[in-house]
Amino acid sequence: MNNTNNETKNNPQINHHSRASDTETVTDPDYQLPFYAPSWILKLTICMIGMFAFLQVYSIQAILPVLMMDLSATEVQAGMVVGATVMAIAIMSPFLGMLSDAVGRKSFIVGALLFLAIPTALIAQSPSIGWMGMWRFMQGLSVPGITVVTIAYIGEEFEGSAVTELMSFYVSGSVLGGFLGRFILGHLHELIGWRAGYYVMAAMTLIGALWVSKMLPSSRHFMANPNFRSAMQTLGEHLTNRYVVTACLLGACVLFSLVGCFTFINLHLAGTPYELSTGALANIFAVYLIGVIITPLSTTLLRRFGSARTVRVAVVISMIGVLLTLVTPLWGIIVGLAIMSSGVFVTQAATISYIAVNVKKGRSLASGLYYMGYYAGGTMGAWLCGIVYARGQWSLTVWLLLFVQVLALLIASVGMVKTRARTN
């Protein structure tokens, strides 16, 4: 019993106070450290990483109607300011994945969080919509260093059902961050203005970096791969890998729908007959909290039905939610948004687990390619939905969203190999 306690005490996966450095990683390919069940503090930390990664990405949506007036922006310009961060994430995801495969995991995550705080604070100084777009783009440059590398970290440090469980905590954290970013900034604008609000958001990101630096255990199974030729060979393999390609296409459709819906529903609800304030719009995003509950439950669905079947059902549910936003009563629109987002969150959790379970080599690069497709879809959603909304308001935007979700359903039905998550 004493030996077991000593092992638990000294194990960095269980004892979150471990201060081992990133240099203490496995370098001998013939030596493999054992895997352990994740501790509750690690689950919390993974959840918080997801939260702080997405705290800034969509926060601007809650104050979009105000920004259009303050900075004299059109619907398309407003959509592109939302899409600027998403575009940068899409561009940088594969490159930061390759760099992390060569350098390490924990130091990358902490450094990316620290960098994210800088453009977040600079947004408060934006004199025009163009400058805001630039700072938003810089925000996006750091996000893949958090998201892509965290997924690789989980896939390396754990196996079996622990991977699926931690992925669900990560996605739950990202959902929570997406809600809190919009909710906090929307209410901060009513209290102190959106410019001062962004200083508060930057301070929160710094706090997140300090937490992760202290609480995230260092890598035990990471093996550096600094060879550029090898990385390019792995890239070529991934581009012809059915698992990776299908996940990328599906991810593009998923974020297209989410960004398009939750960006321009704000303009719809800020207009007649609703005329909601920024605080009221921020409250609408409370529907995201349903995703925090539903996403961990998706682990059970994945184990029982597999990724392919789970995704198909989730996409159909999301389509029903989008259709419901066409009703007139505000409560009906809120119900529709809750259903739509729940389907999206389950789809995302299933797709990320699909990659983690099926891709064994170059996990960080595979995750980077997934996020490139995912956020490229989000960029297109912000741009195309902006054009469509300017021409046909919310009703025409809904039909565009449904078209993209039909594409997602076809991709999941045809391209996804029916796999089940590994169990210990």
C-alpha positions in Angstrom: 0.0 0.0 0.0 2.8 2.4 0.8 4.5 1.7 -2.5 1.3 2.4 -4.3 0.9 5.7 -2.5 4.5 6.7 -3.2 4.0 5.9 -6.9 0.8 8.0 -7.0 2.5 10.8 -5.1 5.4 11.0 -7.5 3.4 10.5 -10.7 3.0 13.8 -12.6 -0.2 12.7 -14.2 -1.8 12.2 -10.8 0.1 14.7 -8.7 -0.6 18.1 -10.2 2.2 19.8 -8.2 4.9 18.0 -10.3 7.4 20.6 -11.5 9.2 18.5 -14.1 10.3 20.5 -17.1 9.5 19.8 -20.7 13.0 18.5 -21.2 12.1 15.5 -19.1 10.4 13.7 -22.0 11.0 10.2 -23.4 13.8 10.2 -25.9 14.4 6.4 -26.2 11.8 4.9 -28.5 12.3 1.5 -26.9 11.3 2.8 -23.5 7.7 3.5 -22.7 6.4 5.0 -19.5 3.1 3.6 -18.3 -0.2 5.4 -18.8 -2.3 6.5 -15.8 -5.9 7.5 -15.3 -6.3 11.3 -15.3 -6.7 13.0 -12.0 -9.6 15.4 -11.2 -7.2 18.4 -11.2 -5.9 17.4 -14.7 -9.5 17.2 -15.9 -10.2 20.7 -14.5 -7.0 22.0 -16.1 -7.8 20.6 -19.5 -11.2 22.1 -19.2 -9.7 25.5 -18.3 -7.3 25.3 -21.3 -10.3 24.9 -23.6 -12.1 27.8 -21.8 -9.2 30.3 -22.1 -8.5 29.3 -25.7 -12.0 30.3 -26.8 -12.7 33.1 -24.3 -11.6 35.7 -26.9 -12.4 34.1 -30.2 -16.1 34.9 -30.3 -16.5 37.5 -27.6 -17.0 40.2 -30.1 -20.3 38.8 -31.3 -22.2 40.1 -28.3 -21.2 43.7 -29.1 -21.4 43.5 -32.8 -24.4 45.9 -33.3 -22.6 48.5 -31.1 -19.3 48.2 -33.0 -21.2 48.7 -36.3 -22.4 52.0 -35.0 -19.2 53.1 -33.1 -16.8 52.2 -36.0 -19.2 52.8 -38.9 -19.0 49.2 -40.2 -21.3 47.3 -42.7 -22.7 43.8 -42.1 -19.9 42.3 -44.2 -17.2 44.2 -42.4 -18.6 43.1 -39.1 -18.7 39.5 -40.2 -15.1 39.7 -41.3 -13.9 41.2 -38.0 -15.4 38.0 -36.4 -13.8 35.9 -39.2 -10.3 37.6 -38.8 -9.5 35.6 -35.7 -10.9 32.4 -37.3 -8.9 33.0 -40.4 -5.6 33.3 -38.5 -6.4 30.1 -36.6 -6.9 28.3 -39.9 -3.7 29.5 -41.3 -1.5 28.8 -38.3 -2.9 25.5 -37.1 -0.8 23.1 -39.2 2.4 25.1 -38.8 2.2 25.4 -35.0 1.3 21.7 -35.0 4.5 20.8 -36.8 6.5 23.2 -34.6 5.1 21.6 -31.5 6.0 18.2 -32.7 9.6 19.4 -32.8 9.7 21.5 -29.6 7.2 20.2 -27.0 3.7 20.6 -25.6 3.4 22.4 -22.2 5.7 25.3 -23.0 3.8 25.9 -26.2 0.5 26.0 -24.5 1.6 28.4 -21.8 3.5 30.7 -24.2 0.5 30.8 -26.6 -1.8 31.9 -23.7 0.7 34.7 -22.7 0.8 35.9 -26.3 -2.9 35.9 -26.6 -3.3 38.5 -23.9 -1.3 41.1 -25.9 -3.6 41.7 -28.9 -6.6 41.3 -26.6 -5.5 44.4 -24.7 -4.6 46.2 -28.0 -8.2 45.8 -29.3 -9.2 48.4 -26.8 -7.2 51.0 -28.7 -8.7 50.3 -32.1 -9.5 53.6 -33.9 -11.3 51.8 -36.8 -12.8 48.5 -37.9 -9.7 47.8 -39.9 -7.4 48.1 -36.9 -9.7 45.9 -34.8 -9.6 43.3 -37.6 -5.8 43.3 -37.4 -5.7 42.8 -33.6 -8.4 40.1 -34.0 -6.2 38.4 -36.6 -3.2 38.5 -34.1 -5.4 36.9 -31.5 -6.0 34.0 -33.9 -2.3 33.5 -34.5 -1.8 32.2 -30.9 -5.0 30.1 -30.5 -3.6 27.0 -32.4 -0.7 26.9 -30.0 -3.3 26.1 -27.3 -5.9 24.0 -29.1 -3.8 21.9 -31.5 -1.1 21.2 -29.0 -3.6 20.3 -26.2 -5.2 17.7 -28.4 -1.8 16.2 -29.2 -0.9 16.3 -25.5 -4.0 14.3 -24.5 -3.5 11.8 -27.3 0.1 11.1 -26.2 -0.2 11.1 -22.5 -3.3 8.9 -22.2 -4.9 5.9 -24.0 -8.3 4.2 -24.3 -11.3 5.7 -22.6 -9.2 8.3 -20.9 -8.6 10.0 -24.2 -12.3 10.3 -25.0 -13.0 11.5 -21.4 -10.4 14.2 -21.5 -11.5 15.3 -25.0 -15.0 15.8 -23.7 -13.6 17.9 -20.8 -11.6 20.0 -23.3 -14.6 20.5 -25.6 -16.8 21.4 -22.6 -14.2 24.0 -21.6 -14.1 25.4 -25.1 -17.9 25.6 -25.0 -17.8 27.4 -21.6 -15.2 29.8 -22.9 -17.3 30.6 -26.0 -20.2 31.4 -23.7 -18.2 33.4 -21.1 -16.4 35.5 -23.7 -19.7 36.7 -25.2 -21.5 36.9 -21.8 -18.7 38.8 -19.9 -17.9 41.3 -22.7 -21.6 42.0 -23.4 -22.2 42.9 -19.8 -18.8 44.7 -19.4 -19.8 47.0 -22.2 -22.9 48.0 -20.3 -20.9 48.6 -17.2 -17.6 50.2 -18.4 -17.7 50.1 -22.2 -16.3 47.6 -24.6 -12.8 49.1 -24.7 -12.2 48.9 -21.0 -13.9 45.5 -21.1 -11.1 44.1 -23.4 -8.5 45.1 -20.8 -10.4 42.9 -18.3 -10.5 40.1 -20.8 -6.7 40.4 -21.3 -6.1 40.1 -17.6 -8.3 37.0 -17.4 -6.1 35.4 -20.1 -2.9 36.1 -18.1 -4.5 34.4 -15.1 -5.2 31.4 -17.3 -1.6 31.2 -18.4 -0.4 31.2 -14.8 -2.8 28.4 -13.8 -1.8 26.2 -16.7 1.9 26.8 -16.0 1.5 25.6 -12.5 -1.1 22.8 -12.8 -0.5 21.1 -16.2 1.9 18.1 -15.8 4.8 18.0 -18.2 4.9 15.6 -21.0 6.0 12.0 -20.3 5.5 10.4 -23.7 6.4 13.2 -26.0 9.2 12.4 -28.5 10.6 15.3 -30.5 10.6 15.1 -34.2 12.6 18.1 -35.5 13.2 16.6 -38.9 11.5 18.9 -41.5 11.6 16.2 -44.2 9.9 13.8 -41.9 7.3 16.3 -41.0 6.6 17.0 -44.7 6.3 13.2 -45.3 3.8 13.0 -42.4 1.9 15.9 -43.9 1.6 14.1 -47.2 0.4 11.0 -45.5 -2.2 13.0 -43.6 -3.5 14.6 -46.8 -4.4 11.2 -48.1 -5.6 9.8 -44.8 -9.3 9.1 -44.9 -9.7 9.8 -41.2 -8.0 13.2 -41.4 -9.6 14.4 -44.6 -13.1 13.5 -43.6 -12.6 15.1 -40.2 -11.4 18.3 -41.8 -14.3 18.6 -44.2 -16.8 17.8 -41.5 -15.2 20.4 -39.2 -15.4 23.1 -41.9 -19.1 22.6 -42.2 -19.6 22.5 -38.4 -17.9 25.9 -37.7 -19.4 27.5 -40.8 -22.8 26.8 -39.3 -21.8 27.9 -35.7 -20.1 31.1 -36.7 -22.7 32.1 -39.3 -25.6 31.4 -36.9 -24.3 33.0 -33.7 -22.8 36.1 -35.5 -25.8 37.2 -37.5 -28.5 36.2 -35.1 -27.2 39.1 -33.0 -28.1 41.6 -35.8 -31.5 39.9 -36.2 -32.3 40.2 -32.5 -30.9 43.7 -32.2 -33.3 44.9 -34.9 -37.1 45.2 -34.9 -39.2 43.8 -33.2 -36.7 42.5 -30.6 -34.2 45.4 -30.2 -32.1 43.6 -27.6 -29.3 45.4 -25.8 -25.7 44.1 -25.6 -26.4 42.7 -22.2 -29.6 40.9 -23.4 -27.7 39.5 -26.4 -25.0 38.3 -24.0 -27.7 36.5 -22.0 -28.9 34.7 -25.2 -25.5 32.9 -25.3 -26.4 31.1 -22.1 -27.7 28.4 -24.5 -24.0 27.5 -24.7 -24.1 26.2 -21.2 -26.3 23.3 -22.4 -23.3 22.3 -24.4 -21.1 22.1 -21.2 -23.6 19.4 -19.9 -24.3 17.6 -23.2 -20.6 17.3 -24.4 -19.4 15.0 -21.6 -22.5 12.9 -22.2 -21.4 12.5 -25.8 -18.7 10.2 -24.4 -21.4 7.6 -23.7 -22.9 8.0 -27.1 -19.4 7.5 -28.8 -18.7 4.4 -26.8 -22.1 2.8 -27.7 -22.7 4.0 -31.2 -19.3 5.0 -32.6 -18.3 8.4 -34.2 -20.0 8.0 -37.5 -23.5 7.3 -36.2 -23.2 9.9 -33.4 -22.2 12.6 -35.9 -25.1 11.9 -38.3 -27.7 12.1 -35.5 -26.1 15.3 -34.1 -26.1 17.0 -37.5 -29.8 16.3 -38.0 -30.6 17.7 -34.5 -28.6 20.8 -35.4 -30.6 21.3 -38.6 -33.8 21.1 -36.6 -32.5 23.8 -34.3 -31.6 26.1 -37.2 -35.1 25.8 -38.6 -36.6 26.8 -35.3 -34.9 30.1 -35.3 -37.3 31.2 -38.1 -40.2 31.4 -35.7 -41.2 34.8 -34.4 -41.4 34.5 -30.6 -38.1 35.1 -28.9 -38.4 32.1 -26.7 -38.7 29.9 -29.8 -35.5 31.4 -31.3 -33.7 30.7 -28.0 -34.9 27.0 -28.0 -33.7 26.7 -31.6 -30.3 28.1 -30.8 -30.0 25.7 -27.9 -30.9 22.7 -30.0 -28.6 23.8 -32.9 -25.6 24.5 -30.7 -26.0 21.2 -28.8 -25.9 19.2 -32.1 -22.8 21.2 -33.1 -21.0 20.5 -29.8 -21.6 16.8 -30.0 -20.4 16.7 -33.6 -17.2 18.5 -32.6 -16.5 16.2 -29.7 -17.1 13.1 -31.8 -14.9 14.5 -34.6 -12.0 15.4 -32.3 -12.1 12.0 -30.6 -12.3 10.4 -34.1 -8.9 11.9 -34.9 -7.3 11.1 -31.5 -8.4 7.5 -31.6 -7.5 6.7 -35.2 -4.4 8.8 -36.0 -1.2 7.4 -34.4 1.5 9.3 -36.1 2.0 13.1 -36.1 -1.0 13.8 -33.9 -0.2 17.5 -33.5 0.0 17.9 -37.3 -3.2 15.9 -37.8 -4.9 18.1 -35.2 -3.5 21.2 -37.0 -4.9 20.1 -40.3 -8.3 19.5 -38.7 -8.3 23.0 -37.2 -7.2 24.5 -40.5 -10.3 23.0 -42.1 -12.5 23.8 -39.1 -11.6 27.4 -39.0 -11.4 27.9 -42.7 -15.1 26.9 -42.6 -15.7 29.4 -39.9 -14.1 32.2 -42.0 -16.3 31.3 -44.9 -19.3 31.3 -42.6 -18.6 34.8 -41.3 -18.0 36.1 -44.9 -20.8 34.3 -46.9 -23.4 34.7 -44.2 -22.6 38.4 -44.0 -23.2 38.8 -47.8 -26.4 36.7 -47.5 -27.7 38.6 -44.5 -27.1 41.9 -46.2 -29.3 40.7 -49.1 -32.0 38.6 -47.4 -31.7 39.2 -43.7 -32.0 36.2 -41.3 -34.4 34.1 -43.3 -32.1 33.7 -46.2 -29.1 33.2 -43.9 -31.0 30.2 -42.4 -31.3 28.5 -45.7 -27.6 28.9 -46.4 -26.8 27.3 -43.0 -29.1 24.4 -43.7 -27.4 23.8 -47.1 -24.0 23.6 -45.4 -25.4 21.2 -42.7 -26.7 18.9 -45.5 -23.2 18.8 -46.8 -22.0 17.8 -43.3 -24.5 15.0 -43.2 -23.3 13.7 -46.6 -19.7 13.8 -45.5 -20.4 11.9 -42.2 -22.5 9.3 -44.1 -20.1 8.7 -46.9 -16.7 9.5 -45.6 -16.6 8.5 -42.0 -15.3 5.1 -41.2 -17.5 3.5 -38.6 -15.1 3.2 -35.6 -15.6 2.9 -31.9 -13.5 4.5 -29.3 -10.9 2.3 -27.7 -11.6 1.0 -24.2 -9.0 0.0 -21.7 
